[in-house]
Amino acid sequence: MDFNFENKTINEVYDLALNGFETAFNTRFRLLPKSFIHVTCKVIAGLYIVLYKMAAWIFLQIFPSTASYGTFKILGKEINPLIEHGNQIGCGKPYEATTFVGKITVKVLADGVLNSGTQLKSSLNGKLYLVSTTKAIVLADGEEQQVDIECTESGTAGNLSAGDELKFVNPIGFLGDTATVYSVDTQATDGESVDSYRHRVVTRWKTQPQGGALSDYRVWGNEVPGVYQTYVYTDDDSAAGVILYICADKESTGSRVADNALLKAVGESCTYDPDTGEQNRKPLTAVLDPDFDESYANIKTITEEIFDVYITGYNGDIDSMKDTAKTNIENYLLEREPYIRGLSVDNNRVDDISVNNLIGIVNEIAIANTASFTGVVLKHSSESIAEYTLGRGELAKLGTLYINGVAV
């Protein structure tokens, strides 16, 4: 049985109340608008709407997928409904943004002391960087020396690469005016988005810890900041081996492909409790680190399979639909993921990519724009295919969308 919980307006409730009074008294109230009955019905309608909307809002807070993200003050206490769900299940708060940390090479002209907090600025991104620790500069130690720095702002906008140039905000007599990034110690990440955090909370509710089951590795892996999803497989070459494929959170890291630092962090999270450091997570016999050197060779990054889509014979206005078509096809491919027996939902498999599904997407857009098309072609590795099933650690990505032979 379906129940519709729809908002009503004050006027609708007012009319219902007035009709109820008229039915009960078997008469029509044709008095002045400010008569007792009319005023009473207005008051009832106002009270009803307030309670109705409050009940509807509370109902939505029951579920992590619909809980509000924001601070609400109720009876003197401030709460964030979605974060409360995260705390209850062990996800904690959303991950905060981190800052860039690295080393620079400075040109030494004379002896001196470089104080912590000395400012440098990048012409590439306009961000300020501070010297992390006070350092005695001695010319005899070399004309070029390394200094630790840290960005003053959090987020990926402050990231630099080796070779990038910085300039001292205030000239320093015993150093050259410019410095060069020598190495990157920590690449910054953006703060976790609401959508990413909600996904993590919902995933954790679905996969409760069971002492080493497939879902446990997904829980432990997803605890690491910067991880969007974890795909768990048994190692065909080792009876005790477990292989994890990690999908990075593109919103915070800039790419779904995980770097080595993130892979190692996942290995540690699956082995050690992050709060106590105790090795109480994966079973003792399960092998994530076959080389036993904490390199965690069995933890790998996902690979992105590139698909090109060709829409042929479209007879409508391409400019008015190309953005919608590209977005919908991109989202379709990004939502595909490999099927893992025991971890994926059997009745909702999303590991197949097919031309038929793409035709359905394009057909809806064409109908909305009163247009038609002759067909859709799907290509992978330059070969036309009708269907593709994602394998171990594979995710899908749109390469180029062509409409009537023109890339959009």
Sine and cosine of phi, psi and omega as CSV:
sin_phi,cos_phi,sin_psi,cos_psi,sin_omega,cos_omega
0.00,0.00,0.72,-0.69,-0.01,-1.00
-0.99,-0.11,0.66,-0.75,0.08,-1.00
-0.84,-0.54,0.80,-0.60,0.02,-1.00
-0.99,-0.16,0.85,-0.52,0.01,-1.00
-0.95,-0.31,1.00,0.05,-0.11,-0.99
-0.93,-0.38,0.59,-0.81,0.04,-1.00
-0.93,0.37,0.61,-0.79,0.11,-0.99
-0.90,-0.43,0.43,-0.90,0.04,-1.00
-1.00,0.08,0.28,-0.96,0.03,-1.00
-0.88,0.48,-0.62,0.78,-0.01,-1.00
-0.90,0.43,-0.61,0.79,0.02,-1.00
-0.91,0.42,-0.68,0.73,0.02,-1.00
-0.92,0.39,-0.62,0.78,0.04,-1.00
-0.86,0.51,-0.72,0.69,0.00,-1.00
-0.89,0.45,-0.64,0.77,0.02,-1.00
-0.89,0.45,-0.69,0.73,-0.01,-1.00
-0.91,0.41,-0.70,0.72,-0.01,-1.00
-0.90,0.45,-0.67,0.74,0.04,-1.00
-0.89,0.45,-0.56,0.83,0.04,-1.00
-0.91,0.42,-0.70,0.72,0.05,-1.00
-0.88,0.48,-0.70,0.72,-0.04,-1.00
-0.90,0.43,-0.61,0.80,0.04,-1.00
-0.93,0.37,-0.66,0.75,-0.03,-1.00
-0.90,0.43,-0.63,0.77,-0.03,-1.00
-1.00,-0.06,-0.03,1.00,0.04,-1.00
0.82,0.57,0.68,0.73,0.01,-1.00
-0.40,-0.91,0.27,-0.96,0.07,-1.00
-0.96,-0.27,0.74,-0.67,-0.02,-1.00
-1.00,0.06,0.98,-0.19,-0.04,-1.00
-0.96,-0.27,0.58,0.81,0.00,-1.00
-1.00,0.06,-0.08,-1.00,0.01,-1.00
-0.89,0.46,0.46,-0.89,0.00,-1.00
-0.83,0.57,-0.47,0.88,-0.04,-1.00
-1.00,-0.08,0.33,0.94,0.05,-1.00
-0.92,0.39,0.26,-0.97,-0.08,-1.00
-0.84,0.54,-0.72,0.69,-0.06,-1.00
-0.90,0.44,-0.69,0.72,-0.01,-1.00
-0.89,0.45,-0.70,0.72,0.00,-1.00
-0.90,0.43,-0.67,0.74,0.02,-1.00
-0.87,0.50,-0.67,0.74,0.00,-1.00
-0.91,0.42,-0.61,0.79,0.05,-1.00
-0.90,0.44,-0.68,0.73,0.02,-1.00
-0.90,0.45,-0.70,0.71,0.02,-1.00
-0.86,0.51,-0.69,0.73,-0.01,-1.00
-0.88,0.47,-0.69,0.73,0.00,-1.00
-0.89,0.45,-0.71,0.70,0.02,-1.00
-0.89,0.45,-0.65,0.76,-0.03,-1.00
-0.89,0.46,-0.71,0.70,-0.05,-1.00
-0.90,0.44,-0.67,0.75,0.01,-1.00
-0.87,0.50,-0.76,0.66,-0.01,-1.00
-0.92,0.40,-0.62,0.79,-0.03,-1.00
-0.90,0.44,-0.73,0.68,-0.03,-1.00
-0.94,0.34,-0.58,0.81,0.05,-1.00
-0.90,0.43,-0.67,0.74,0.03,-1.00
-0.90,0.44,-0.65,0.76,0.01,-1.00
-0.90,0.43,-0.67,0.74,0.00,-1.00
-0.90,0.44,-0.69,0.72,0.01,-1.00
-0.88,0.47,-0.63,0.78,0.01,-1.00
-0.86,0.51,-0.65,0.76,-0.01,-1.00
-0.92,0.38,-0.44,0.90,-0.03,-1.00
-0.97,0.24,-0.19,0.98,-0.02,-1.00
-0.92,0.38,-0.50,0.87,-0.16,-0.99
-0.93,-0.37,0.71,-0.70,0.02,-1.00
-0.85,0.52,-0.52,0.85,-0.06,-1.00
-0.94,0.33,-0.35,0.94,-0.02,-1.00
-0.85,-0.53,-0.03,1.00,-0.02,-1.00
-0.89,0.46,0.59,-0.80,-0.02,-1.00
-0.96,0.27,0.52,-0.86,0.09,-1.00
-0.92,-0.39,0.96,-0.28,-0.04,-1.00
0.20,-0.98,0.33,-0.94,-0.03,-1.00
-1.00,-0.02,0.82,-0.57,0.02,-1.00
-0.86,-0.51,0.71,-0.70,0.03,-1.00
-0.98,-0.21,0.91,-0.41,-0.05,-1.00
-0.79,-0.62,0.86,-0.51,-0.01,-1.00
0.80,0.61,0.63,0.77,0.06,-1.00
0.99,0.10,-0.06,1.00,-0.01,-1.00
-0.93,-0.36,0.71,-0.71,0.03,-1.00
-0.99,-0.10,0.79,-0.62,0.00,-1.00
-0.70,-0.72,0.45,-0.89,0.17,-0.99
-0.87,-0.49,0.96,-0.29,-0.15,-0.99
-0.81,0.59,-0.70,0.71,-0.05,-1.00
-0.92,0.39,-0.66,0.76,0.02,-1.00
-0.92,0.40,-0.56,0.83,0.06,-1.00
-0.88,0.47,-0.66,0.75,0.09,-1.00
-0.88,0.48,-0.68,0.73,0.01,-1.00
-0.89,0.46,-0.65,0.76,0.02,-1.00
-0.91,0.40,-0.62,0.79,-0.03,-1.00
-0.91,0.42,-0.56,0.83,-0.07,-1.00
-0.99,-0.11,-0.07,1.00,0.08,-1.00
0.99,-0.13,0.21,0.98,0.02,-1.00
-0.99,0.11,-0.34,0.94,-0.04,-1.00
0.95,0.31,-0.32,-0.95,-0.02,-1.00
-1.00,0.06,0.25,-0.97,0.08,-1.00
-0.85,0.53,0.56,-0.83,0.00,-1.00
-0.92,0.39,0.69,-0.72,0.01,-1.00
-1.00,0.09,0.37,-0.93,0.04,-1.00
-0.92,0.38,0.53,-0.85,0.04,-1.00
-0.93,-0.36,0.22,-0.98,-0.06,-1.00
-0.94,-0.35,0.42,-0.91,0.04,-1.00
-0.95,0.30,0.72,-0.69,0.07,-1.00
-0.75,-0.66,0.73,-0.68,-0.01,-1.00
-0.32,-0.95,-0.16,-0.99,0.03,-1.00
-0.84,-0.55,0.59,-0.81,0.07,-1.00
-0.87,-0.50,0.38,-0.93,0.10,-0.99
-0.96,-0.27,0.82,-0.58,0.01,-1.00
-0.93,-0.37,0.52,-0.86,0.04,-1.00
-1.00,-0.02,0.85,-0.53,-0.09,-1.00
-1.00,-0.05,0.79,-0.61,0.03,-1.00
-0.96,-0.27,-0.48,0.88,-0.02,-1.00
-0.30,-0.95,0.11,-0.99,0.04,-1.00
-0.95,0.33,0.49,-0.87,0.04,-1.00
0.05,-1.00,-0.05,-1.00,0.02,-1.00
-0.84,-0.54,0.85,-0.52,0.03,-1.00
-1.00,-0.08,0.93,-0.37,-0.10,-0.99
-0.98,0.18,0.53,-0.85,0.12,-0.99
-0.90,0.44,0.57,-0.82,-0.03,-1.00
1.00,-0.04,-0.09,1.00,0.07,-1.00
-0.88,0.48,0.71,-0.70,-0.15,-0.99
-0.99,-0.10,0.63,-0.78,0.16,-0.99
-0.76,-0.65,0.42,-0.91,-0.02,-1.00
-0.75,-0.67,0.61,-0.80,0.03,-1.00
-0.99,-0.16,0.74,-0.67,0.07,-1.00
-0.98,0.19,-0.23,0.97,-0.01,-1.00
-0.97,0.25,-0.68,0.74,-0.06,-1.00
-0.82,-0.57,-0.07,1.00,0.03,-1.00
0.96,0.27,0.17,0.99,-0.04,-1.00
-1.00,0.06,0.43,-0.90,0.07,-1.00
-0.99,-0.11,0.56,-0.83,0.03,-1.00
-0.77,-0.64,0.59,-0.81,-0.03,-1.00
-0.90,-0.43,0.60,-0.80,0.15,-0.99
-0.92,0.39,0.77,-0.64,-0.15,-0.99
-0.98,0.22,-0.67,0.75,-0.07,-1.00
-0.72,-0.70,0.52,-0.86,0.06,-1.00
-0.92,0.38,0.70,-0.71,-0.06,-1.00
-0.67,-0.75,0.72,-0.69,0.08,-1.00
-0.98,0.18,0.84,-0.55,-0.01,-1.00
-0.99,-0.15,0.86,-0.51,-0.01,-1.00
-0.86,-0.52,0.86,-0.50,-0.06,-1.00
-0.86,0.52,-0.53,0.85,-0.02,-1.00
-0.91,0.42,-0.33,0.94,0.00,-1.00
-0.98,0.17,-0.08,1.00,0.03,-1.00
0.75,-0.66,0.47,-0.88,0.00,-1.00
-0.97,0.26,-0.28,0.96,0.08,-1.00
-0.80,-0.61,0.77,-0.63,-0.01,-1.00
-0.72,-0.70,0.39,-0.92,-0.07,-1.00
-0.99,-0.15,0.59,-0.81,-0.02,-1.00
-0.69,-0.72,0.64,-0.77,0.04,-1.00
-0.99,0.15,0.68,-0.73,0.04,-1.00
-0.71,-0.70,0.28,-0.96,0.04,-1.00
-0.53,-0.85,0.64,-0.77,0.00,-1.00
-0.95,0.32,0.55,-0.83,0.00,-1.00
-0.98,0.18,-0.25,0.97,-0.03,-1.00
-0.87,-0.50,0.54,-0.84,0.05,-1.00
-1.00,0.09,0.36,-0.93,0.08,-1.00
0.94,-0.34,0.30,-0.95,-0.08,-1.00
-0.93,0.37,-0.29,0.96,0.01,-1.00
-0.89,0.45,-0.36,0.93,-0.01,-1.00
-1.00,-0.04,0.06,1.00,-0.03,-1.00
-0.95,0.33,0.62,-0.79,0.08,-1.00
-0.79,-0.62,0.24,-0.97,0.05,-1.00
-0.86,-0.51,0.36,-0.93,0.04,-1.00
-0.84,0.55,0.73,-0.69,-0.03,-1.00
0.98,-0.18,-0.29,0.96,0.04,-1.00
-0.92,0.39,0.49,-0.87,-0.11,-0.99
-0.96,-0.28,0.64,-0.77,0.09,-1.00
-0.84,-0.54,0.39,-0.92,0.00,-1.00
-0.77,-0.64,0.70,-0.72,0.04,-1.00
-0.90,0.43,0.72,-0.70,0.01,-1.00
-0.91,0.42,-0.69,0.72,0.07,-1.00
-0.90,-0.43,0.84,-0.54,-0.04,-1.00
-0.82,0.57,0.61,-0.79,0.03,-1.00
-0.89,-0.45,0.82,-0.57,-0.16,-0.99
-0.86,0.51,-0.57,0.82,-0.08,-1.00
-1.00,-0.07,0.09,1.00,0.04,-1.00
-0.76,-0.65,0.39,-0.92,0.11,-0.99
-0.93,0.37,0.32,-0.95,-0.07,-1.00
-0.95,0.32,-0.42,0.91,-0.06,-1.00
-0.89,-0.46,0.38,-0.93,0.07,-1.00
-0.70,-0.71,0.37,-0.93,-0.04,-1.00
-0.85,-0.53,0.69,-0.73,0.05,-1.00
-0.92,0.40,0.85,-0.53,-0.02,-1.00
-1.00,0.01,-0.71,0.70,-0.02,-1.00
-0.44,-0.90,0.31,-0.95,0.03,-1.00
-0.94,-0.35,0.87,-0.49,0.06,-1.00
-1.00,0.07,-0.69,0.72,-0.01,-1.00
-0.61,-0.80,0.87,-0.49,0.12,-0.99
-0.98,0.19,0.70,-0.71,-0.04,-1.00
-0.95,0.30,0.43,-0.90,0.10,-0.99
-0.80,-0.60,0.46,-0.89,0.07,-1.00
-0.98,0.20,0.36,-0.93,0.06,-1.00
-0.89,0.45,0.46,-0.89,-0.03,-1.00
-0.92,0.39,0.75,-0.66,0.01,-1.00
-0.97,0.26,0.28,-0.96,0.01,-1.00
-0.88,0.47,-0.68,0.74,-0.01,-1.00
-0.89,0.45,-0.67,0.74,0.01,-1.00
-0.92,0.40,-0.67,0.74,0.00,-1.00
-0.91,0.42,-0.67,0.74,0.02,-1.00
-0.88,0.47,-0.66,0.75,0.04,-1.00
-0.87,0.50,-0.66,0.75,-0.01,-1.00
-0.92,0.40,-0.65,0.76,0.00,-1.00
-0.92,0.40,-0.73,0.69,-0.01,-1.00
-0.89,0.46,-0.67,0.75,0.02,-1.00
-0.88,0.47,-0.65,0.76,0.00,-1.00
-0.91,0.41,-0.62,0.78,0.06,-1.00
-0.89,0.46,-0.57,0.82,-0.03,-1.00
-0.97,0.25,-0.47,0.88,-0.12,-0.99
-0.86,-0.52,0.99,0.10,0.02,-1.00
-0.97,0.24,0.60,-0.80,-0.01,-1.00
-0.86,0.52,0.68,-0.74,-0.03,-1.00
-0.75,-0.66,0.24,0.97,0.09,-1.00
0.99,0.10,0.61,0.79,0.08,-1.00
0.91,-0.41,0.15,0.99,0.06,-1.00
-0.96,0.28,0.14,-0.99,0.01,-1.00
-0.83,0.56,-0.68,0.74,-0.05,-1.00
-0.90,0.43,-0.45,0.89,0.01,-1.00
-0.91,0.42,-0.67,0.74,0.01,-1.00
-0.90,0.44,-0.57,0.82,0.05,-1.00
-0.92,0.39,-0.65,0.76,0.04,-1.00
-0.89,0.45,-0.75,0.66,-0.04,-1.00
-0.90,0.43,-0.65,0.76,0.01,-1.00
-0.92,0.39,-0.65,0.76,-0.05,-1.00
-0.96,0.29,-0.16,0.99,0.07,-1.00
-0.95,0.30,-0.33,0.94,-0.08,-1.00
-0.98,0.19,0.80,-0.60,0.05,-1.00
-0.83,0.55,0.73,-0.68,-0.01,-1.00
0.99,-0.15,-0.11,0.99,0.03,-1.00
-0.99,-0.12,0.78,-0.63,0.04,-1.00
-0.99,-0.11,-0.69,0.73,0.00,-1.00
-0.44,-0.90,0.47,-0.88,-0.01,-1.00
-0.83,-0.55,0.75,-0.66,0.02,-1.00
-0.91,-0.42,0.82,-0.57,-0.20,-0.98
-0.92,-0.40,0.74,-0.68,0.01,-1.00
-0.66,-0.75,0.37,-0.93,0.18,-0.98
-0.99,0.13,0.49,-0.87,0.00,-1.00
-1.00,0.07,0.90,-0.43,-0.03,-1.00
-0.91,0.42,-0.36,0.93,-0.04,-1.00
-1.00,-0.07,-0.05,1.00,-0.03,-1.00
-0.54,-0.84,0.78,-0.62,-0.05,-1.00
-0.89,0.46,-0.51,0.86,-0.04,-1.00
-0.97,-0.23,0.00,1.00,-0.11,-0.99
-0.97,0.23,0.60,-0.80,0.09,-1.00
-0.81,-0.59,0.79,-0.62,-0.01,-1.00
-0.92,-0.39,0.77,-0.64,0.02,-1.00
-0.90,-0.43,0.72,-0.70,0.13,-0.99
-0.94,-0.34,0.79,-0.61,-0.14,-0.99
-0.95,-0.32,0.78,-0.63,0.14,-0.99
-0.97,-0.23,0.88,-0.47,0.00,-1.00
-0.97,0.25,0.40,-0.92,0.05,-1.00
-0.98,0.18,0.95,-0.30,-0.09,-1.00
-0.88,0.48,-0.54,0.84,-0.05,-1.00
-0.91,0.40,-0.52,0.86,-0.04,-1.00
-0.98,-0.20,-0.44,0.90,-0.04,-1.00
-0.95,-0.32,-0.26,0.96,0.00,-1.00
1.00,-0.03,-0.15,0.99,-0.02,-1.00
-0.40,-0.92,0.50,-0.87,0.08,-1.00
-0.99,0.17,-0.23,0.97,0.03,-1.00
-0.99,0.15,0.84,-0.54,-0.07,-1.00
-0.99,0.12,0.60,-0.80,0.06,-1.00
-1.00,0.02,0.09,-1.00,-0.09,-1.00
-0.89,0.45,-0.59,0.81,-0.01,-1.00
-0.90,0.45,-0.65,0.76,0.01,-1.00
-0.93,0.37,-0.63,0.78,0.01,-1.00
-0.89,0.45,-0.67,0.74,0.02,-1.00
-0.91,0.41,-0.62,0.78,0.02,-1.00
-0.89,0.45,-0.60,0.80,0.05,-1.00
-0.91,0.41,-0.68,0.74,0.03,-1.00
-0.86,0.52,-0.68,0.74,0.02,-1.00
-0.93,0.38,-0.62,0.79,0.00,-1.00
-0.91,0.41,-0.55,0.83,0.01,-1.00
-0.98,0.20,-0.20,0.98,-0.05,-1.00
-0.95,-0.32,-0.70,0.72,-0.11,-0.99
-0.90,-0.44,0.60,-0.80,0.12,-0.99
-0.93,0.37,0.84,-0.54,-0.08,-1.00
-0.91,0.41,-0.37,0.93,-0.02,-1.00
-1.00,0.07,-0.63,0.78,-0.09,-1.00
-0.94,-0.33,-0.34,0.94,-0.07,-1.00
0.99,0.17,0.03,1.00,0.00,-1.00
-0.96,0.28,0.58,-0.81,0.02,-1.00
-1.00,0.04,0.97,0.22,-0.11,-0.99
-0.81,-0.59,0.42,0.91,-0.05,-1.00
-0.96,-0.28,-1.00,-0.05,-0.08,-1.00
-0.89,0.46,0.49,-0.87,0.08,-1.00
-0.84,0.53,0.51,-0.86,-0.06,-1.00
-0.85,0.52,-0.57,0.82,-0.06,-1.00
-0.99,0.10,-0.22,0.98,0.00,-1.00
-0.96,0.27,0.72,-0.70,-0.10,-1.00
-0.95,-0.32,0.92,-0.39,0.15,-0.99
-0.96,-0.29,-0.37,0.93,-0.08,-1.00
-0.83,-0.55,0.97,0.23,-0.10,-0.99
-0.89,0.46,-0.39,0.92,0.01,-1.00
-1.00,0.02,-0.10,1.00,0.04,-1.00
0.81,0.59,0.63,0.77,0.03,-1.00
-0.77,-0.64,0.29,0.96,-0.03,-1.00
0.87,0.50,0.47,0.88,0.14,-0.99
-1.00,0.03,-0.32,0.95,0.06,-1.00
0.78,0.63,0.88,0.48,-0.04,-1.00
-0.91,0.42,-0.35,0.94,-0.01,-1.00
-1.00,0.08,0.08,1.00,0.08,-1.00
-0.94,-0.33,0.89,-0.45,-0.16,-0.99
-0.82,-0.57,0.29,-0.96,0.09,-1.00
-1.00,0.05,0.43,-0.90,0.09,-1.00
-0.93,0.38,0.32,-0.95,0.13,-0.99
-0.91,-0.42,0.61,-0.80,0.00,-1.00
-0.98,-0.18,0.89,-0.45,0.07,-1.00
-1.00,0.08,0.80,-0.60,-0.09,-1.00
-1.00,-0.07,0.74,-0.67,0.02,-1.00
-0.82,-0.58,0.74,-0.67,0.10,-0.99
-0.98,-0.20,0.65,-0.76,-0.04,-1.00
-0.85,-0.53,0.74,-0.68,0.00,-1.00
-0.88,-0.48,0.87,-0.50,0.12,-0.99
-0.99,-0.17,0.85,-0.53,-0.10,-1.00
-0.92,-0.39,0.50,-0.86,0.11,-0.99
0.91,0.41,0.49,0.87,0.02,-1.00
-0.98,0.22,0.80,-0.60,-0.13,-0.99
-0.95,-0.32,0.21,0.98,0.02,-1.00
-0.97,-0.24,-0.21,-0.98,0.02,-1.00
-0.98,0.22,0.94,-0.34,-0.07,-1.00
-0.92,0.38,-0.63,0.78,-0.05,-1.00
-0.87,0.49,-0.52,0.86,-0.06,-1.00
-0.99,0.15,-0.20,0.98,-0.06,-1.00
-0.82,-0.58,-0.19,0.98,-0.13,-0.99
-0.89,0.45,-0.63,0.78,-0.02,-1.00
-0.92,0.39,-0.67,0.74,0.03,-1.00
-0.91,0.42,-0.67,0.74,0.01,-1.00
-0.88,0.47,-0.70,0.71,-0.02,-1.00
-0.91,0.42,-0.69,0.73,0.00,-1.00
-0.89,0.45,-0.72,0.70,-0.03,-1.00
-0.91,0.41,-0.63,0.78,0.02,-1.00
-0.94,0.33,-0.65,0.76,0.06,-1.00
-0.86,0.51,-0.72,0.69,-0.02,-1.00
-0.90,0.44,-0.63,0.78,0.04,-1.00
-0.86,0.51,-0.72,0.70,-0.03,-1.00
-0.94,0.33,-0.62,0.78,-0.01,-1.00
-0.92,0.39,-0.45,0.89,0.00,-1.00
-0.99,0.16,-0.20,0.98,0.03,-1.00
-0.96,0.27,0.60,-0.80,0.08,-1.00
-0.45,-0.89,0.40,-0.92,-0.06,-1.00
-0.91,0.41,0.48,-0.88,0.02,-1.00
-1.00,0.00,0.74,-0.67,0.03,-1.00
-0.80,-0.61,0.91,-0.40,-0.02,-1.00
-0.87,0.49,0.82,-0.57,-0.01,-1.00
0.99,-0.10,-0.22,0.98,0.01,-1.00
-0.84,-0.54,-0.60,0.80,0.04,-1.00
-1.00,0.09,0.32,-0.95,0.05,-1.00
-0.99,0.12,0.87,-0.49,-0.12,-0.99
-0.88,0.47,-0.60,0.80,-0.08,-1.00
-1.00,-0.01,0.23,0.97,0.04,-1.00
-0.59,-0.81,0.82,0.57,-0.02,-1.00
-0.95,0.30,0.69,-0.73,-0.02,-1.00
-0.77,-0.64,0.55,0.84,-0.03,-1.00
-1.00,-0.09,-0.13,0.99,-0.01,-1.00
-0.99,-0.14,0.68,-0.74,0.10,-0.99
-0.89,-0.46,0.86,-0.51,-0.12,-0.99
-0.73,-0.68,0.46,-0.89,0.08,-1.00
-0.89,0.45,-0.59,0.81,-0.02,-1.00
-0.87,0.50,-0.67,0.74,0.03,-1.00
-0.91,0.42,-0.63,0.77,0.02,-1.00
-0.91,0.41,-0.61,0.79,0.05,-1.00
-0.88,0.47,-0.65,0.76,0.03,-1.00
-0.89,0.46,-0.64,0.77,0.02,-1.00
-0.90,0.43,-0.74,0.67,-0.03,-1.00
-0.92,0.39,-0.58,0.81,-0.02,-1.00
-0.90,0.44,-0.65,0.76,0.03,-1.00
-0.88,0.47,-0.65,0.76,0.01,-1.00
-0.92,0.38,-0.67,0.74,-0.01,-1.00
-0.89,0.45,-0.67,0.74,0.01,-1.00
-0.89,0.45,-0.66,0.75,0.00,-1.00
-0.90,0.44,-0.42,0.91,-0.02,-1.00
-0.96,-0.28,0.27,0.96,0.00,-1.00
0.74,0.67,0.76,0.64,0.00,-1.00
-0.73,-0.68,0.02,-1.00,0.04,-1.00
-0.59,-0.80,0.19,-0.98,0.03,-1.00
-0.53,-0.85,0.29,-0.96,-0.06,-1.00
-0.99,-0.11,-0.43,0.90,-0.02,-1.00
0.02,-1.00,0.12,-0.99,0.06,-1.00
-0.75,-0.66,0.71,-0.70,0.03,-1.00
-0.89,-0.46,0.73,-0.68,0.02,-1.00
-0.92,-0.38,0.79,-0.61,-0.02,-1.00
-0.83,-0.56,0.66,-0.75,0.08,-1.00
-0.72,-0.69,0.82,-0.58,-0.09,-1.00
0.82,0.57,0.66,0.75,0.06,-1.00
0.93,0.36,0.13,0.99,0.01,-1.00
-0.93,-0.36,0.69,-0.72,0.03,-1.00
-0.96,0.29,0.74,-0.68,-0.01,-1.00
-0.72,-0.69,0.40,-0.91,0.06,-1.00
-1.00,-0.07,-0.45,0.89,-0.07,-1.00
-0.36,-0.93,0.49,-0.87,0.05,-1.00
-0.61,-0.79,0.74,-0.68,0.04,-1.00
-0.96,-0.30,0.84,-0.54,-0.02,-1.00
-0.91,0.41,0.71,-0.70,0.00,-1.00
-0.99,-0.16,-0.31,-0.95,-0.05,-1.00
-0.84,0.54,0.85,-0.53,0.09,-1.00
0.92,0.39,0.31,0.95,-0.02,-1.00
-0.98,-0.20,0.70,-0.72,0.15,-0.99
-0.82,-0.57,0.33,-0.94,-0.09,-1.00
-0.97,-0.25,0.50,-0.87,0.02,-1.00
-0.52,-0.86,0.65,-0.76,0.05,-1.00
-0.97,0.26,0.79,-0.62,0.10,-1.00
-0.99,0.10,-0.98,0.19,0.01,-1.00
-0.73,-0.69,0.66,-0.75,0.10,-0.99
-0.98,-0.20,0.80,-0.60,0.04,-1.00
-0.92,-0.39,0.73,-0.68,0.11,-0.99
-0.85,-0.53,0.89,-0.46,-0.07,-1.00
0.81,0.59,0.64,0.76,0.10,-1.00
0.99,0.11,-0.02,1.00,-0.04,-1.00
-0.94,-0.35,0.77,-0.64,0.03,-1.00
-0.94,0.34,0.68,-0.73,0.02,-1.00
-0.84,-0.54,0.00,0.00,0.00,0.00
